[in-house]
Amino acid sequence: MPVRALPSAVDGPAAGARAVHEGILRRQAAREPAARTYARALPIVPVRARGLTIEGADGRRYLDCLSGAGALALGHNHPVVLEAIRKVLDSGTPLNALDLATPVKDAFIAELLRTLPPGLADRARVLFCGPTGSDAMETACALVRAATGRTGLIAFTGASHGRTAGAFDASAAAHDVRVTRLPSPQDYRCPFGVGGERGADLAARWTESVLDDPGSGASLPAGMIVEPVQGEGGVIPAPDAWLRRMRQLTAERSVPLIADEIQTGVGRTGAFWAVEHSGVTPDVMVLSQAIGGSLPLAVVVHRDDLDVPEPGAAVGTFPGNQLAMAAGTATLTHVRENHLAERAATVGARMLSQLQGLAGDFPCVGEVRGRGLMIGVEFVDPEGATREVGQAVGAAGKPLPAAPQLAAEVQRECLRRGLIVGLGGRHAGVVRLLPPLTITDEQAAAVQDRLADAVRAAARCGGGTAAAP
């Protein structure tokens, strides 16, 4: 009887791993709704992770430049975060303490106040709410409405502030709500067709006119919400001078300025808080994602004179997540003590400068932009009309139509090369990079190489014509 050949040590485990991987994905597709977002674009099954690296159930390894949509400032399973979590687990501390005072919460607040802009830290109140950024934005909107007695809000085009009803009202996709949306300045697709300082000035003038003109249809608002860098909107940094102008306009009219630092905070943009680039001190800061050290946590930091005295105004079931507070304290401390915001500024500037070469090499790359380790590459159709109906004219000329299918193909090509990236922008035509602040120079170079190779492959496959071989 012939001896049956055994599978090789490589093929056997590899085939088994692929079967596990495919089985989990198949069951997910059958059990979870079609509304899945990241899972539909990124068909991977993470089983282990450390720092920038994820290992899938199929044995493949990936460089993760999504970082939990920016929630992982220190990357996956950083030792200081794991140690902080284990310490709480071993201590017998109640894991859910509602809004009661605990030593873990006390330490978190002390570290958070140490990092805040001085003008706010000196008068800050820290309000814990539900565990998501949407919860925090809802809480911030309710806070300023109660404090001012007014109901309207001002937000800006392209904004993304959350998915709950009130937070979504202030986002770009909402309709028929109590929020006035005004032009957000940007260069490549400037709403006024000029870009640069002139475009930002025109956007500020429009805002001032709406605030002061009784015929604008917008009464004096309860608050103005700004993103120092629009994340989901396509990685669009707000001009520093424009932010200072918004601060001036709101201060002169006693309108609280709300800074949405959900994705930009904790060193992401090269400053501990992104408002610090412009020297602006907001009245309210909405914080989530990275402040929980990878675990669910959200807080609203506000000036003391906006304090709402009614008990229960912001009570929820999960404002006292002790594990998240401990992980958050460890993250805030590590970023501060190791100057990781400054590191993000240095590495991010280098990556941005080198990736901007893609715009010269590939006609399908419209613009590369960002701040710190928050980088976006916008893809366009190089064979499309130079101007769509109603499309704005950018500072450098007439921008080409967005190419969301090409951006999605670049994301797929990145995944094939072991690189995880996100998508964003008004037409989902922007590939987004949000690597952890702990990324090494070697890893940054690998990310750049894999992204450039993915762009080359996607362009060659018909998404656009590459100008470089």
Secondary structure, DSSP 4 states (H G I P E B T S, - for coil): -PPPPPPPTTHHHHHHHHHHHHHHHHHHHHHS-TT-SHHHH----EEEEEBTEEEETTS-EEEESSHHHHT-TT-BT-HHHHHHHHHHHHHT--SB-TT---HHHHHHHHHHHHHS-HHHHTTEEEEE-SSSHHHHHHHHHHHHHHHHS---EEEETT----SSHHHHHTSTT--SSSEEEEPPP-STT-TTS--HHHHHHHHHHHHHHHHH-TTSS-PPPSEEEE-SEETTTTSEEPPHHHHHHHHHHHHHTT--EEEE-TTTTTTTTSSSSGGGGTT---SEEEE-GGGGTTS---EEEEEGGG---STTTT--SSS-BHHHHHHHHHHHHHHHHTTHHHHHHHHHHHHHHHHTHHHHH-TTEEEEEESSS-EEEEEB-TTS-SS-TT---BTTBPPPPB-HHHHHHHHHHHHHTTEE-EEESTTS-EEEE---TT--HHHHHHHHHHHHHHHHHHIIIIIS--S--
